[in-house]
Amino acid sequence: MKRLCRFVLSGLCLAGLTVPLQMRAATTVVKMVDFAFQPANVTINVGDTVTWTNVGAITHTATSGGSPPASDGLWDSGNVSPGGSFSHTFTAAGTFPYFCIYHYAMGMTGVITVQTANTAPTVSLANPTNGASYLSPANFTIQAAAADSDGTVSQVQFFDGT
């Protein structure tokens, strides 16, 4: 994954700058409609939540496991009546099949694929070095060191003032 990192530089606040980018957990909604989950298969990150919402006219379940009537015990919504919902937050990467206990035979199944969360890149100033000071007017080069453990930093931009 490529990222663009931007810095706004002001005055002499350059030394020792390290900027981690923050990632936020997401919620994905899966609708229970008639005899299907929509979408049935979703891909999310570790720490994200899936909310199953019953927008149909009959009761359903969202039960983890690949072959009913046995759940694998990771989650079970119990009965979700029309208009109701159930949420589960995924704390580990993996592939998690699920089904509706009542409508499995009609093909009401799905899979949640949970991928390792993307690690934010880090960017720090390589030049000027920490603690460097210059008398005005001064000319110096600003350089950044950027790293991304699970992707590539393609560009770092610096801005002076607004």
Buried (B, 14 or more C-beta within 10 A) or exposed (E): EEBEBEBEBEEEEBEEEEBEEEEEEEEBBBBBBBBBBEEBEBEBBBBBBBBBBBBBEEBBBBBBBBEBEEBBEBBBBEEBEEEBBBBBBBEEEEEBBBBBBBBBEEEBBBBBEBBEBBBBBBBEBEEBEEEEEEEEEEEEEBEBEBEBEEBEBEEBEBEEEE
